[in-house]
């Protein structure tokens, strides 16, 4: 491995550009021009800090930005290394630079720990093989823009048995993620002359951005312990309200049954609709889940959103929404103008996976496994970080929110956790809330590694 040339940038504290951005720009330039080769190890945080006369935090934030954008990778207990870029970037455009070592690819580029026991890939492979062996003729035709009929049928059965959602397959629209579904929904809402969307505050920022980009007026409504403040929702104008009543992000609040009926009454009285995001509702570990709003709705005013990313594996981008009959009719009129964004092969595989009962047994296994992980996480924080880290939102889902008693920026805490393979993200990245809180994704850490991983993370944060 070639020896990297010394870091020779002069940082200016008086510049309008922060010093970590100056360092980031310099290192990015060295990587993209090929002066720093793929696989080359970057100097340690401490050595650059000493040579440039800046704080370790400044260097760490620069490295973290390079990490987020894919210019470098982090190897636990080893350090930061220059990543392989595309063949068109940098001076090293030789074929061997551009080639990907597929055998080592997952381990070289995967930043975080992973737990293969959380999903039965053997059963998934069995269903995929059955699709390829017996239903390969179906793959010679494009997928239905609304989603494959067999999968919509299986989803309709599942949501009724698990969440009390009442629908027919014709009301279900399948797409690759909430963003695509929200694009479809925006067109339908325009046809209904709905130009206003109320969102939770704090709430999930990407969804707000989609509606704003489609020209909707956005009103932010505060969230309390029992959910969104219904009394502050707009009246006498057709509106939509985006809510996550079963596991609000990032607060974790759950809307009780009485408030759910109040929200339904608001929609009916104001010719408005409710957009119910039921993300992670299946993964509740304490008490019984409250029934979905959609199943309580008698006036057809609820659009229901669901996803398989938490209950299967993150790389499967299959999400769905369930429309009231009138809105489903509007979608049916225009769906021919749009392509399906989900793989047809994966849709058919998932349909078989559900039909054979594998999905249902997998959910039960996940609940038990994640409940054990959550309890281990809470015990570890209490043991190693009591008074320093306060866990919040601890009843369901695949993550918890952490409040850390420190002046270190959340981006730096995130980077330090990532250096040992733990996925911790600043809440401010996903919400419009100005907060130093962090989201800790504990679900992918193997159960036996959780306590030692948290202990190591706390030591990094404290020192």
C-alpha positions in Angstrom: 0.0 0.0 0.0 1.4 3.4 -1.0 2.3 5.9 1.7 -0.1 8.8 1.8 1.4 12.2 1.3 1.2 14.5 4.4 -1.9 16.6 5.0 -0.7 20.1 4.1 -3.7 22.3 4.2 -3.7 25.6 6.1 -7.1 26.1 7.9 -8.3 29.6 8.5 -10.4 30.2 11.6 -11.4 33.7 10.3 -13.0 32.3 7.1 -16.8 32.2 6.7 -16.4 28.5 5.9 -16.1 26.4 9.1 -12.7 24.7 9.6 -14.2 21.2 9.4 -15.7 22.0 6.0 -12.3 23.4 4.8 -10.7 20.1 5.9 -13.5 18.1 4.3 -13.1 20.0 1.0 -9.3 19.4 0.9 -9.6 15.6 1.6 -12.4 15.2 -0.9 -10.3 16.9 -3.5 -7.3 14.6 -2.7 -9.5 11.5 -3.1 -11.4 12.5 -6.3 -8.2 13.5 -8.1 -6.6 10.2 -7.2 -3.8 11.5 -4.9 -5.3 9.4 -2.1 -5.9 5.9 -3.4 -8.7 3.5 -2.7 -8.0 1.4 0.4 -5.5 3.9 1.7 -5.8 4.5 5.4 -6.4 8.1 6.6 -4.3 9.5 9.4 -5.8 9.2 12.9 -8.0 11.9 14.3 -5.3 12.7 16.9 -2.4 13.0 14.5 -4.3 15.4 12.1 -5.5 17.3 15.1 -2.0 17.8 16.3 -0.4 18.5 12.9 -3.0 21.1 11.9 -3.5 22.6 15.4 -7.3 22.0 15.5 -9.5 20.1 17.8 -10.2 16.4 17.4 -13.9 17.2 17.1 -13.1 19.4 14.0 -11.3 16.5 12.3 -14.0 14.0 13.4 -16.7 16.1 11.8 -14.8 16.3 8.5 -14.2 12.6 8.5 -17.9 12.0 9.3 -19.0 14.1 6.4 -16.7 12.1 4.0 -18.1 8.9 5.5 -21.8 10.0 5.0 -21.1 10.9 1.4 -19.2 7.7 0.6 -15.7 9.0 0.1 -14.3 7.0 3.0 -15.3 3.9 4.9 -14.9 3.1 8.6 -13.6 -0.2 9.8 -14.3 -0.9 13.5 -11.2 -0.8 15.7 -9.1 0.1 12.7 -9.8 3.6 11.4 -10.9 5.4 8.2 -10.0 4.2 4.7 -10.5 5.8 1.2 -13.5 4.1 -0.5 -13.5 2.8 -4.0 -15.2 5.4 -6.2 -16.7 4.9 -9.7 -14.5 4.4 -12.7 -15.0 8.0 -13.8 -13.7 9.6 -10.6 -10.0 10.2 -9.7 -6.8 9.4 -11.5 -6.9 5.7 -10.7 -9.2 4.7 -13.5 -7.6 1.4 -14.2 -9.9 -1.6 -14.5 -8.7 -3.1 -11.3 -9.5 0.1 -9.5 -13.1 0.0 -10.8 -13.7 -3.7 -10.1 -15.7 -4.8 -7.1 -14.5 -7.7 -5.0 -18.0 -9.1 -4.6 -17.0 -11.8 -2.1 -15.7 -9.1 0.3 -18.1 -6.4 -0.7 -20.7 -6.7 2.2 -18.0 -6.8 4.9 -15.9 -4.0 3.4 -18.7 -1.5 2.9 -21.2 -2.4 5.6 -20.7 0.2 8.3 -22.9 -1.3 11.0 -23.3 -4.6 12.9 -25.9 -7.0 11.5 -27.8 -9.9 13.0 -28.5 -12.6 10.4 -30.7 -14.4 12.9 -33.4 -11.7 12.6 -34.6 -13.0 9.3 -34.9 -16.5 7.8 -33.2 -16.0 4.4 -33.5 -19.8 3.8 -37.3 -19.6 3.6 -37.1 -16.4 1.5 -34.7 -18.2 -0.9 -37.1 -21.2 -1.1 -40.0 -18.9 -2.1 -37.8 -17.0 -4.7 -36.7 -20.3 -6.2 -40.4 -21.4 -6.5 -41.1 -18.1 -8.4 -38.2 -18.7 -10.8 -38.9 -22.4 -11.3 -42.7 -22.4 -11.6 -43.8 -18.8 -12.3 -41.0 -17.5 -14.4 -43.4 -16.8 -17.3 -45.0 -14.1 -15.2 -41.6 -12.2 -15.1 -41.8 -11.8 -18.9 -44.4 -9.1 -18.4 -44.2 -5.7 -16.7 -45.6 -5.4 -13.2 -49.1 -4.0 -12.5 -48.6 -0.2 -11.7 -50.8 -0.8 -8.7 -48.8 -3.9 -7.5 -49.3 -7.6 -8.1 -52.8 -8.9 -7.4 -51.6 -11.9 -5.4 -49.5 -9.7 -3.1 -52.4 -7.2 -2.6 -54.6 -10.1 -1.7 -52.1 -11.4 0.9 -51.7 -7.9 2.3 -55.5 -7.4 2.7 -55.7 -10.6 4.7 -52.7 -9.7 6.9 -53.7 -6.1 7.8 -57.2 -7.3 8.7 -55.9 -10.0 11.1 -53.1 -8.0 12.6 -54.4 -4.4 12.6 -58.1 -4.6 12.1 -57.8 -2.8 8.7 -60.8 -3.5 6.4 -60.1 -3.4 2.7 -60.2 -5.2 -0.7 -57.1 -5.8 -2.8 -58.4 -3.2 -5.2 -57.9 -0.5 -2.5 -54.2 -1.4 -2.1 -51.4 0.4 -4.0 -47.9 -1.1 -3.8 -44.7 1.0 -4.4 -41.0 1.2 -3.5 -41.2 3.3 -0.3 -43.3 6.0 1.2 -41.9 8.7 -1.1 -43.4 7.0 -4.2 -46.7 6.4 -2.5 -46.9 10.0 -1.3 -46.3 11.1 -4.9 -49.3 9.1 -6.0 -51.4 10.4 -3.1 -50.5 14.0 -3.9 -52.0 13.7 -7.4 -55.2 12.2 -5.9 -55.5 15.0 -3.4 -55.1 17.6 -6.1 -58.1 15.9 -7.9 -60.1 16.3 -4.6 -59.1 20.0 -4.3 -57.2 19.4 -1.1 -54.4 21.9 -1.0 -53.5 21.8 2.8 -51.6 19.2 4.8 -51.3 19.3 8.6 -48.2 17.4 10.0 -47.1 16.5 13.4 -44.6 18.7 15.2 -42.1 17.2 15.7 -42.6 14.9 12.8 -41.0 12.9 10.0 -39.3 15.5 7.9 -39.0 13.6 4.5 -42.8 13.3 4.2 -43.2 17.0 4.9 -40.7 17.9 2.2 -42.6 15.8 -0.4 -45.9 17.5 0.3 -44.2 20.9 0.2 -42.5 20.1 -3.1 -45.9 19.2 -4.5 -47.2 22.7 -3.7 -49.3 21.9 -0.6 -49.6 24.4 2.3 -48.1 22.9 5.4 -49.3 23.5 9.0 -47.4 22.0 11.9 -49.5 20.8 14.8 -47.9 20.0 18.2 -47.8 16.5 19.5 -48.5 15.6 23.1 -48.4 12.4 25.1 -51.7 11.3 23.6 -50.9 12.3 20.0 -51.5 15.3 17.8 -53.4 18.3 19.2 -56.8 17.7 17.4 -58.2 21.0 18.6 -55.5 22.9 16.6 -56.3 21.2 13.3 -57.8 23.4 10.5 -61.6 23.6 10.3 -64.0 24.4 7.5 -61.4 23.8 4.8 -60.7 20.4 3.1 -57.4 19.2 4.5 -55.3 16.2 5.1 -53.5 15.4 8.4 -50.4 13.1 8.4 -50.3 11.2 11.7 -48.5 8.1 13.2 -50.9 7.3 16.0 -49.5 3.9 17.0 -45.8 4.9 17.4 -45.2 8.6 16.8 -41.8 9.6 15.5 -39.7 10.8 17.3 -41.7 11.0 20.6 -43.1 7.5 20.6 -46.5 8.7 21.8 -49.5 6.5 21.3 -52.9 7.9 20.6 -55.6 6.3 22.8 -58.8 5.0 21.4 -60.9 8.0 22.6 -58.6 10.5 20.8 -58.7 8.3 17.7 -62.5 8.7 17.5 -62.1 12.4 18.0 -59.7 12.6 15.0 -62.1 10.6 12.9 -64.9 13.0 13.9 -62.8 16.0 12.8 -62.2 14.5 9.4 -65.9 13.8 8.8 -67.0 17.2 10.0 -64.4 19.1 7.8 -64.6 17.0 4.6 -60.9 16.1 5.3 -58.8 13.0 5.2 -56.4 11.3 7.6 -53.1 9.9 6.4 -52.3 7.1 8.9 -48.6 6.0 8.9 -48.7 2.7 10.8 -44.9 2.1 10.6 -43.5 -0.4 13.1 -47.0 -1.0 14.6 -46.4 -4.8 14.5 -43.3 -4.5 16.7 -44.9 -3.5 20.0 -43.4 -5.2 23.1 -45.5 -4.0 26.0 -49.3 -4.3 26.0 -51.6 -4.9 23.1 -51.4 -2.5 20.1 -54.3 -0.1 19.7 -56.4 -0.9 16.6 -55.6 1.1 13.4 -57.6 4.2 12.7 -58.6 2.8 9.3 -60.5 -0.1 10.9 -62.5 2.3 13.1 -63.4 4.6 10.2 -67.0 4.4 9.0 -66.9 7.4 6.7 -64.0 6.3 4.4 -61.7 9.2 5.4 -58.5 7.3 6.2 -55.5 6.5 4.0 -53.4 3.7 5.6 -49.6 3.4 5.0 -47.6 0.2 5.8 -44.2 -1.1 5.0 -42.2 -4.4 5.1 -38.7 -2.8 5.6 -38.6 -3.4 9.4 -40.2 -6.8 9.4 -38.3 -8.4 6.5 -34.9 -6.8 5.8 -34.0 -3.1 5.0 -33.0 -3.8 1.3 -36.5 -4.9 0.4 -38.2 -1.6 -0.6 -41.9 -2.7 -0.6 -44.4 -0.4 0.9 -48.2 0.0 0.4 -51.1 2.3 1.0 -54.7 1.5 1.4 -57.1 4.0 -0.2 -60.8 4.7 0.5 -62.9 3.4 -2.4 -63.4 6.9 -3.9 -59.7 7.6 -3.9 -58.9 4.1 -5.2 -61.1 4.9 -8.2 -59.2 8.1 -8.9 -55.9 6.2 -8.8 -57.3 3.5 -11.1 -58.1 6.1 -13.7 -54.5 7.4 -13.9 -52.3 4.4 -12.9 -51.6 3.5 -16.5 -49.4 6.7 -16.8 -46.9 5.4 -14.2 -44.6 2.5 -13.9 -44.4 0.1 -10.9 -41.2 0.8 -8.9 -41.1 -2.5 -7.0 -39.4 -5.6 -8.5 -42.1 -8.0 -9.7 -39.9 -11.0 -8.7 -39.7 -9.7 -5.1 -43.5 -9.0 -5.0 -44.3 -12.5 -6.1 -41.7 -13.9 -3.6 -43.3 -11.9 -0.8 -46.8 -13.1 -1.8 -45.6 -16.8 -1.5 -43.7 -16.0 1.7 -47.0 -14.7 3.2 -49.2 -17.4 1.7 -47.1 -20.1 3.3 -47.3 -18.5 6.7 -43.5 -17.7 6.9 -44.2 -14.0 7.3 -46.5 -14.5 10.3 -44.1 -16.8 12.1 -41.3 -14.4 11.3 -43.2 -11.5 13.0 -43.7 -13.5 16.1 -40.0 -14.4 16.2 -39.0 -10.8 15.7 -41.3 -9.6 18.6 -39.7 -12.1 21.0 -36.1 -11.4 19.8 -36.5 -7.6 19.7 -38.2 -7.5 23.1 -35.1 -9.3 24.5 -32.8 -6.9 22.7 -34.7 -3.9 24.0 -34.6 -5.1 27.6 -30.8 -5.8 27.2 -30.3 -2.3 25.8 -32.1 -0.6 28.7 -30.3 -2.7 31.3 -26.9 -1.8 29.7 -27.6 1.9 29.6 -28.7 1.8 33.2 -25.6 -0.1 34.1 -23.0 1.9 32.2 -24.6 5.3 31.6 -27.1 6.1 34.3 -27.4 9.9 34.5 -25.4 10.3 31.3 -27.8 8.7 28.7 -31.6 8.8 29.1 -33.4 6.3 26.8 -36.8 7.5 25.5 -39.5 5.9 23.3 -39.0 2.4 24.6 -42.2 0.5 23.9 -42.0 -0.5 20.3 -40.2 -0.3 17.0 -36.6 -1.0 16.0 -34.9 2.0 17.7 -35.0 4.2 20.7 -34.3 7.8 21.3 -31.4 8.8 23.5 -30.8 12.1 25.3 -27.1 12.4 26.2 -25.8 14.8 28.8 -22.9 16.3 26.9 -21.8 19.3 24.9 -20.4 17.1 22.1 -22.4 17.7 18.9 -24.8 14.8 18.0 -23.0 14.4 14.6 -19.8 13.6 16.4 -21.5 11.2 18.8 -23.0 9.5 15.8 -19.7 9.2 14.1 -18.0 7.7 17.2 -20.8 5.1 17.4 -20.4 4.3 13.7 -16.7 3.7 14.2 -17.5 0.6 16.2 -20.3 -0.6 14.0 -23.3 0.9 15.8 -26.0 2.8 13.9 -26.8 6.1 15.8 -28.3 9.0 13.9 -29.1 12.6 15.1 -32.8 13.1 15.4 -32.5 16.5 13.7 -31.5 14.7 10.5 -35.0 13.2 10.2 -37.2 15.8 11.8 -37.6 19.6 11.8 -36.9 19.6 15.6 -33.9 21.5 16.8 -32.7 18.8 19.2 -29.5 17.1 20.3 -31.2 13.8 20.8 -30.1 10.7 19.0 -31.8 7.6 17.5 -30.2 4.3 18.4 -31.0 1.4 16.0 -30.5 -1.6 18.3 -32.4 -4.2 16.2 -29.4 -5.3 14.0 -27.0 -5.8 16.8 -26.7 -9.5 17.8 -28.2 -10.1 21.2 -25.0 -11.4 22.7 -23.1 -8.3 21.5 -25.4 -5.6 22.8 -24.1 -5.1 26.3 -20.4 -4.9 25.3 -21.3 -2.7 22.3 -23.1 -0.2 24.5 -20.3 -0.2 27.0 -17.8 0.6 24.3 -20.0 3.3 22.8 -20.4 5.0 26.2 -16.6 4.9 26.8 -16.1 6.6 23.4 -18.7 9.3 24.2 -17.4 10.0 27.7 -13.7 10.2 26.7 
